[in-house]
Amino acid sequence: MKEKPIEKSNQITEGVIWKQLLLFFFPIVFGTFFQQIYNTADTVVVGRFVGKQALAAVGGSASQMVNLLVGFFVGLSSGAAVIISQFYGAKDEKNVRVTLHTAFAFSVAGGVILTIVGIGLSKPVLYWMNTPEDVIADSVTYLYIYFCGMIFNLIYNMGSGILRAVGDSKRPLYVLIVTCILNIILDVVFIVAFGMGVAGVAVATILSQAVSAGIVVWLLVKSTEMYRLVPREIKVQGKSLKSILRIGVPAGMESVMYGISNLVIQVFVNGLGTDTVAAWGTLAKIDAIFWMVINAFSIAITTFVGQNYGAGKFARMRKSVKVCLAMSFVSAAVISVALILASEPIYRLFTTDENVIKIGVHMIRFMLPAYSVFVIVGILSGALRGAGKVLVPMLLTCGGVCSLRLIWLFTVGRMVPGIDTIMCGYPVSWSITAVLFIIYYLKKFPRSREDI
């Protein structure tokens, strides 16, 4: 008589919470670290070998525009990750497969749309943002080339999001390590050896993204698990798409609001001159180490809550949120102190311009002490998303973080212009939003299936 194969246990729904969170977290954070190296390599090579105008072009208005448009589609695709994590936790193979193939069809369509929209909007948006005249030409070149590779970007993000949703955070890390090394090599070849300038940065980026997309697709196609990708089955299923969009649209809108507020902030920063623009754009590369850790914890808790929700383990969901908050606060404090102490030498990696370094060091020392406040927003929103509660958290984030920041800029920012006033808007908006999230979480986070 043939023995039934032993079913592999799901440690996210059964293992020790803090251990499983860390085992899931570390590959994500290392992956995000390599993603940041992937992005930062562009900035370092451009800043050192091309000049501060090119540095401002890659890290200023162009970067904010990319984040706005790409962030919207990545937010939409996060809906697929949440739905898949819930079905995977419930061991519902049929719905895992339907959602996966719908998600990939959605990514391909989104990549085509984003390419068209991005290229069409690049130049007018850059002018609207009051981008310095000596930065415009390089920014347009960078954006035109970058947006041509959007389909690779979205396919990679969707594929890696699906792998993480089923508890596999290691293989996306391996993919990023490979493509990060490739991106750095291509940066050096195109910029230093061939002298292609900003165009070389963009070409290196989309070639690396194409490789990462190809590897992720190959991993899913070759899988023997319930999340195997079958190319001929890639199509949109109406019911599945509706479920994805129910979670994804609020997340996408949240990302858009962040993007719009950052675009407006960039307009105010652009009015302070090229040196401040270069320092601000570089700060986004430096403090990304903080955001990548908090984002990794947020992804971890979303998957953790999603799978345990699917398995009906509600007490475990609440306990995991407390554990994740504690670990996130400790990590945030350590990173903030380290970046403040090392602010000047870090800035010197990006540029030799003394005024840019002086402005940038001041920015780090001014901003970083308040960053820990955002931990509450990041972790609680991730937990609520995993439980399928997305609309109110989106409204809280859009109203508390984004809208308040814009109100601050157009009131206090007009009365007391300067970079310090711009930076003050961050801790003010984070603090108010954190209080609102705590209240909503305590009242609405599920204690049982009837709470959903």
KEPA-267836 format. One line per 3 residues: number of its first residue (from 1); for each residue x, y, z of C-alpha. Coordinates in nm, 4 decimals. Example, Ala and Ser with C-alpha at 12.3 -4.5 7.8 and 13.67 -1.06 7.14 Angstrom:
KEPA-267836
1> 1.2300/-0.4500/0.7800; 1.3670/-0.1060/0.7140
***
This chain:
KEPA-267836
1> 0.0000/0.0000/0.0000; 0.1385/0.3364/-0.1055; 0.2120/0.5714/0.1828
4> 0.0634/0.9195/0.1746; 0.3384/1.1841/0.1570; 0.3964/1.3731/0.4782
7> 0.2611/1.7246/0.4469; 0.5179/1.9940/0.5157; 0.4183/2.2168/0.8092
10> 0.3813/2.5911/0.7579; 0.6084/2.7540/1.0158; 0.4472/3.0973/0.9698
13> 0.1240/2.9577/1.1108; 0.2815/2.7113/1.3545; 0.6383/2.8069/1.4531
16> 0.7742/3.0310/1.7310; 0.6580/3.3809/1.6356; 0.9720/3.5881/1.6930
19> 1.1951/3.3299/1.5265; 0.9711/3.2967/1.2234; 0.9369/3.6745/1.1877
22> 1.3143/3.7111/1.1920; 1.3692/3.4192/0.9547; 1.1261/3.5829/0.7134
25> 1.2504/3.9375/0.7832; 1.6235/3.8935/0.7253; 1.6062/3.7792/0.3617
28> 1.3661/4.0669/0.2912; 1.5863/4.3289/0.4552; 1.9013/4.1946/0.2910
31> 1.7136/4.1878/-0.0381; 1.6049/4.5476/0.0109; 1.9629/4.6312/0.1056
34> 2.0845/4.4958/-0.2244; 1.8000/4.6792/-0.3966; 1.9290/4.9965/-0.2350
37> 2.2853/4.9223/-0.3431; 2.1369/4.8598/-0.6868; 1.9836/5.2097/-0.6812
40> 2.2617/5.3831/-0.4914; 2.5308/5.2591/-0.7299; 2.3720/5.4794/-0.9954
43> 2.3930/5.7827/-0.7685; 2.7489/5.7194/-0.6518; 2.8901/5.6586/-0.9994
46> 2.7052/5.9589/-1.1468; 2.8010/6.1891/-0.8592; 3.1680/6.0928/-0.8721
49> 3.2219/6.0625/-1.2478; 2.9676/6.2951/-1.4128; 2.8864/6.5847/-1.1783
52> 2.6361/6.7353/-0.9389; 2.3895/6.8302/-1.2162; 2.3679/6.4641/-1.3180
55> 2.3446/6.3685/-0.9490; 2.0481/6.6040/-0.9073; 1.8910/6.4664/-1.2288
58> 1.9005/6.1042/-1.1094; 1.8113/6.1725/-0.7454; 1.5779/6.4736/-0.7644
61> 1.2574/6.5351/-0.9592; 1.3066/6.2325/-1.1869; 1.3320/6.0008/-0.8875
64> 1.0151/6.1435/-0.7327; 0.8232/6.0976/-1.0587; 0.9370/5.7360/-1.0941
67> 0.8394/5.6648/-0.7340; 0.4939/5.8138/-0.7924; 0.4021/5.6139/-1.1032
70> 0.5777/5.2881/-1.0165; 0.4536/5.3061/-0.6581; 0.0922/5.3148/-0.7748
73> 0.1220/4.9902/-0.9732; 0.3326/4.8206/-0.7050; 0.0622/4.9187/-0.4551
76> -0.2013/4.7653/-0.6805; 0.0025/4.4451/-0.7106; 0.0347/4.4199/-0.3311
79> -0.3311/4.3210/-0.3344; -0.2327/3.9982/-0.5088; 0.0275/3.9207/-0.2421
82> -0.2254/3.9642/0.0395; -0.4917/3.7502/-0.1316; -0.2388/3.4771/-0.2167
85> -0.1027/3.4718/0.1402; -0.4564/3.4234/0.2758; -0.5397/3.1440/0.0280
88> -0.2004/2.9826/0.0900; -0.2579/2.9889/0.4676; -0.5958/2.8248/0.4069
91> -0.4308/2.5675/0.1704; -0.6683/2.6661/-0.1097; -0.4661/2.5595/-0.4161
94> -0.7270/2.6477/-0.6770; -0.7602/3.0106/-0.5708; -0.3838/3.0506/-0.5252
97> -0.3324/2.9527/-0.8909; -0.6157/3.1672/-1.0254; -0.4950/3.4744/-0.8337
100> -0.1339/3.4187/-0.9404; -0.2111/3.4034/-1.3125; -0.4480/3.6999/-1.2970
103> -0.1775/3.8962/-1.1152; 0.0784/3.8274/-1.3878; -0.1626/3.9318/-1.6629
106> -0.2270/4.2500/-1.4672; 0.1491/4.3184/-1.4384; 0.2089/4.2876/-1.8117
109> -0.0791/4.5242/-1.8898; 0.0361/4.7643/-1.6179; 0.3902/4.7694/-1.7566
112> 0.2683/4.8710/-2.1018; 0.0418/5.1437/-1.9611; 0.3106/5.2797/-1.7318
115> 0.5619/5.3034/-2.0178; 0.3217/5.5102/-2.2281; 0.2079/5.7355/-1.9417
118> 0.5578/5.7826/-1.8019; 0.7145/5.8885/-2.1308; 0.4218/6.1189/-2.2090
121> 0.4299/6.2968/-1.8724; 0.8055/6.3187/-1.8115; 0.8890/6.6566/-1.9628
124> 0.5763/6.8541/-1.8584; 0.5926/6.7220/-1.5008; 0.9603/6.8133/-1.4684
127> 0.8837/7.1705/-1.5726; 0.5816/7.1833/-1.3425; 0.8067/7.0774/-1.0547
130> 1.0312/7.3785/-1.1131; 1.3283/7.1498/-1.1773; 1.6492/7.3568/-1.2139
133> 1.7184/7.4371/-1.5807; 2.0649/7.2809/-1.5730; 1.9083/6.9493/-1.4629
136> 1.6125/6.9255/-1.7058; 1.7869/6.7690/-2.0078; 1.9540/6.4895/-1.8097
139> 1.6310/6.4197/-1.6182; 1.4312/6.3808/-1.9409; 1.6914/6.1459/-2.0883
142> 1.6942/5.9340/-1.7732; 1.3142/5.9092/-1.7534; 1.2567/5.8257/-2.1205
145> 1.4961/5.5316/-2.1042; 1.3874/5.4193/-1.7561; 1.0181/5.4034/-1.8447
148> 1.0941/5.1804/-2.1447; 1.1789/4.9023/-1.8981; 0.8659/4.9258/-1.6838
151> 0.7262/4.5876/-1.7843; 1.0376/4.4190/-1.6363; 1.0063/4.6229/-1.3177
154> 0.6433/4.5265/-1.2575; 0.6906/4.1592/-1.3441; 0.9818/4.1327/-1.1027
157> 0.7912/4.3097/-0.8236; 0.4850/4.0918/-0.8763; 0.6840/3.7690/-0.8891
160> 0.8946/3.8437/-0.5828; 0.5831/3.9614/-0.3959; 0.4138/3.6277/-0.4685
163> 0.7151/3.4326/-0.3461; 0.7184/3.6309/-0.0214; 0.3414/3.5860/0.0161
166> 0.3890/3.2080/0.0353; 0.6728/3.2450/0.2853; 0.9721/3.2309/0.0493
169> 1.1786/3.5412/0.1204; 1.5157/3.3803/0.0394; 1.5004/3.3373/-0.3376
172> 1.3984/3.6993/-0.4066; 1.7122/3.7886/-0.2084; 1.9313/3.5703/-0.4289
175> 1.7819/3.7317/-0.7400; 1.8587/4.0795/-0.6076; 2.2179/3.9879/-0.5231
178> 2.2770/3.8716/-0.8804; 2.1125/4.1728/-1.0424; 2.2738/4.4180/-0.7999
181> 2.6196/4.2973/-0.8990; 2.5180/4.3128/-1.2652; 2.3867/4.6690/-1.2260
184> 2.7100/4.7913/-1.0668; 2.9180/4.6311/-1.3427; 2.6972/4.7857/-1.6119
187> 2.7099/5.1274/-1.4405; 3.0886/5.1237/-1.4513; 3.0960/5.0007/-1.8114
190> 2.8391/5.2470/-1.9496; 2.9364/5.5547/-1.7446; 3.3088/5.5247/-1.6743
193> 3.4236/5.3226/-1.9765; 3.1791/5.4411/-2.2445; 3.1069/5.7896/-2.1054
196> 2.7303/5.7590/-2.1555; 2.6435/5.9732/-1.8526; 2.2847/5.9676/-1.7253
199> 2.1732/5.7570/-2.0237; 2.4176/5.4872/-1.9125; 2.2590/5.4775/-1.5657
202> 1.9126/5.4238/-1.7117; 2.0237/5.1572/-1.9601; 2.2117/4.9687/-1.6859
205> 1.9007/4.9782/-1.4674; 1.6530/4.8416/-1.7226; 1.8921/4.5662/-1.8358
208> 1.9346/4.4571/-1.4743; 1.5582/4.4676/-1.4191; 1.5054/4.2514/-1.7277
211> 1.7393/3.9887/-1.5824; 1.5653/3.9965/-1.2411; 1.2219/3.9610/-1.4051
214> 1.3433/3.6663/-1.6123; 1.4854/3.4830/-1.3108; 1.1719/3.5301/-1.0990
217> 0.9473/3.4059/-1.3808; 1.1750/3.1033/-1.4272; 1.1560/3.0229/-1.0522
220> 0.7769/3.0288/-1.0592; 0.7503/2.8303/-1.3843; 0.9811/2.5585/-1.2465
223> 0.8050/2.5385/-0.9086; 0.6322/2.2138/-0.8075; 0.4220/2.3882/-0.5415
226> 0.0655/2.5180/-0.5693; 0.2010/2.8584/-0.6797; 0.3533/2.7270/-1.0032
229> 0.3245/2.9693/-1.2969; 0.1922/2.8190/-1.6205; 0.2415/3.0739/-1.9043
232> -0.0589/2.9566/-2.1093; -0.2844/3.0120/-1.8060; -0.1870/3.3796/-1.7691
235> -0.5140/3.5652/-1.8126; -0.7441/3.7918/-1.6170; -1.0174/3.6216/-1.4139
238> -1.2822/3.8807/-1.3242; -1.3564/3.7626/-0.9699; -0.9880/3.7274/-0.8869
241> -0.9042/4.0697/-1.0300; -1.1822/4.2233/-0.8221; -1.0330/4.0707/-0.5050
244> -0.6858/4.1936/-0.5974; -0.8118/4.5451/-0.6663; -1.0133/4.5551/-0.3436
247> -0.6845/4.5345/-0.1537; -0.4596/4.6884/-0.4170; -0.6459/5.0079/-0.5093
250> -0.6309/5.1566/-0.1568; -0.2623/5.0582/-0.1357; -0.2003/5.2114/-0.4786
253> -0.3831/5.5316/-0.3856; -0.1837/5.5498/-0.0642; 0.1354/5.5248/-0.2660
256> 0.0111/5.7926/-0.5067; -0.0618/6.0292/-0.2190; 0.2859/5.9701/-0.0822
259> 0.4205/6.0345/-0.4312; 0.2200/6.3535/-0.4792; 0.3260/6.4901/-0.1416
262> 0.6885/6.4068/-0.2243; 0.6540/6.5752/-0.5637; 0.5231/6.8917/-0.3977
265> 0.8009/6.8762/-0.1386; 1.0489/6.8401/-0.4247; 0.9038/7.1575/-0.5817
268> 0.9769/7.3477/-0.2600; 1.3258/7.1948/-0.2398; 1.3961/7.2782/-0.6055
271> 1.3422/7.6448/-0.5241; 1.6392/7.6309/-0.2854; 1.8982/7.5619/-0.5580
274> 2.0977/7.2768/-0.7121; 2.3129/7.2106/-0.4026; 2.0080/7.1567/-0.1820
277> 1.8427/6.9433/-0.4526; 2.1544/6.7249/-0.4743; 2.1755/6.6934/-0.0936
280> 1.8039/6.6098/-0.0641; 1.8179/6.3490/-0.3392; 2.1230/6.1914/-0.1778
283> 1.9494/6.1868/0.1620; 1.6836/5.9669/0.0024; 1.9567/5.7168/-0.0843
286> 2.1148/5.7309/0.2609; 1.8074/5.7114/0.4826; 1.6767/5.4302/0.2643
289> 1.8577/5.1951/0.5023; 1.5999/5.2936/0.7649; 1.3040/5.2599/0.5297
292> 1.4187/4.9255/0.3974; 1.4238/4.7795/0.7510; 1.0796/4.9139/0.8414
295> 0.9424/4.8095/0.5027; 1.0861/4.4593/0.5529; 0.9125/4.4314/0.8904
298> 0.5922/4.5650/0.7308; 0.6057/4.3028/0.4521; 0.6834/4.0339/0.7095
301> 0.3871/4.1218/0.9294; 0.1529/4.1506/0.6288; 0.2422/3.7975/0.5160
304> 0.2406/3.6688/0.8738; -0.1050/3.8133/0.9474; -0.2382/3.7108/0.6040
307> -0.1421/3.3456/0.6365; -0.2608/3.3204/0.9971; -0.5873/3.4857/0.9006
310> -0.6314/3.2243/0.6289; -0.5591/2.9547/0.8881; -0.8055/3.1113/1.1362
313> -0.5377/3.1811/1.4033; -0.6457/3.5249/1.5266; -0.4742/3.5295/1.8676
316> -0.1475/3.4463/1.6900; -0.2069/3.7412/1.4550; -0.2316/3.9896/1.7440
319> 0.0691/3.8471/1.9251; 0.2789/3.8676/1.6090; 0.1989/4.2397/1.5736
322> 0.3283/4.3115/1.9255; 0.6464/4.1155/1.8616; 0.7012/4.2877/1.5272
325> 0.6522/4.6358/1.6784; 0.9102/4.5664/1.9494; 1.1712/4.4432/1.7016
328> 1.1027/4.7371/1.4680; 1.1480/5.0009/1.7399; 1.4830/4.8554/1.8475
331> 1.6028/4.8395/1.4851; 1.4877/5.1973/1.4133; 1.6729/5.3358/1.7143
334> 1.9991/5.1596/1.6271; 1.9902/5.2679/1.2609; 1.9062/5.6303/1.3429
337> 2.1954/5.6650/1.5856; 2.4400/5.4989/1.3438; 2.3437/5.7221/1.0493
340> 2.3650/6.0395/1.2586; 2.7138/5.9504/1.3850; 2.8401/5.8585/1.0370
343> 2.6569/6.1301/0.8407; 2.9575/6.3207/0.7051; 3.1696/6.0272/0.5802
346> 2.8597/5.8743/0.4234; 2.7852/6.1924/0.2284; 3.1455/6.2033/0.1059
349> 3.0871/5.8711/-0.0671; 2.8380/6.0462/-0.2944; 3.0012/6.3792/-0.3685
352> 3.3133/6.5908/-0.3152; 3.1189/6.9202/-0.3180; 3.1651/7.0706/0.0323
355> 2.8440/7.2735/0.0313; 2.6342/6.9731/-0.0698; 2.7980/6.7718/0.2110
358> 2.7335/7.0480/0.4668; 2.3651/7.0751/0.3731; 2.3220/6.6968/0.3666
361> 2.4808/6.6368/0.7086; 2.2479/6.8981/0.8564; 1.9494/6.7202/0.6983
364> 2.0439/6.3848/0.8529; 2.1001/6.5298/1.1997; 1.7742/6.7214/1.1823
367> 1.5500/6.4429/1.0479; 1.6713/6.1078/1.1815; 1.5838/6.1526/1.5526
370> 1.2120/6.1537/1.4614; 1.2120/5.8527/1.2283; 1.1174/5.5991/1.4979
373> 0.7686/5.7523/1.5175; 0.6916/5.6153/1.1715; 0.7403/5.2574/1.2973
376> 0.3864/5.2615/1.4379; 0.2352/5.3659/1.1048; 0.4405/5.1178/0.9010
379> 0.3797/4.8085/1.1146; 0.0146/4.8663/1.1998; -0.0767/4.9452/0.8387
382> 0.1034/4.6261/0.7273; -0.0817/4.4187/0.9865; -0.4213/4.5645/0.8942
385> -0.3510/4.5033/0.5247; -0.2761/4.1371/0.5955; -0.6166/4.1083/0.7646
388> -0.7863/4.2580/0.4597; -0.8564/4.5966/0.6216; -0.7211/4.8512/0.3755
391> -0.9673/5.1356/0.3190; -0.9519/5.3119/0.6574; -0.5724/5.2694/0.6919
394> -0.5397/5.4221/0.3447; -0.7568/5.7177/0.4480; -0.5589/5.7611/0.7706
397> -0.2300/5.7588/0.5821; -0.3480/5.9880/0.3046; -0.5053/6.2313/0.5479
400> -0.2552/6.2121/0.8315; 0.0755/6.1790/0.6509; 0.0190/6.3182/0.3027
403> -0.2487/6.5872/0.3331; -0.1164/6.7287/0.6603; 0.2296/6.7524/0.5078
406> 0.0941/6.9499/0.2121; -0.1046/7.1799/0.4426; 0.2138/7.2363/0.6421
409> 0.4078/7.3299/0.3275; 0.1508/7.5767/0.1966; 0.1004/7.7459/0.5353
412> 0.4083/7.7289/0.7579; 0.6316/7.6643/0.4558; 0.5175/7.9898/0.2940
415> 0.5544/8.1898/0.6136; 0.8947/8.0501/0.7126; 1.0610/7.9286/0.3904
418> 1.3669/7.7050/0.4094; 1.4783/7.3449/0.4320; 1.4263/7.3226/0.8104
421> 1.0574/7.4105/0.7748; 1.0173/7.1542/0.4978; 1.1761/6.8849/0.7143
424> 0.9604/6.9702/1.0180; 0.6516/6.8599/0.8266; 0.7642/6.4973/0.8526
427> 0.7657/6.4405/1.2322; 0.4499/6.6503/1.2735; 0.2510/6.4416/1.0233
430> 0.3967/6.1093/1.1436; 0.3026/6.1780/1.5059; -0.0596/6.2640/1.4318
433> -0.1005/5.9650/1.1980; 0.0571/5.7255/1.4506; -0.2010/5.8213/1.7151
436> -0.4866/5.7641/1.4658; -0.3480/5.4209/1.3696; -0.3202/5.3089/1.7317
439> -0.6851/5.4010/1.7952; -0.8085/5.2225/1.4806; -0.5967/4.9119/1.5430
442> -0.7183/4.8718/1.9015; -1.0810/4.8984/1.7886; -1.0839/4.7103/1.4585
445> -0.8020/4.4563/1.4317; -0.9684/4.1090/1.4192; -1.0022/3.9050/1.7353
448> -1.2148/3.6418/1.5613; -1.3525/3.5682/1.2133; -1.6654/3.7681/1.2993
451> -1.4496/4.0826/1.3232; -1.3591/4.0636/0.9519
***
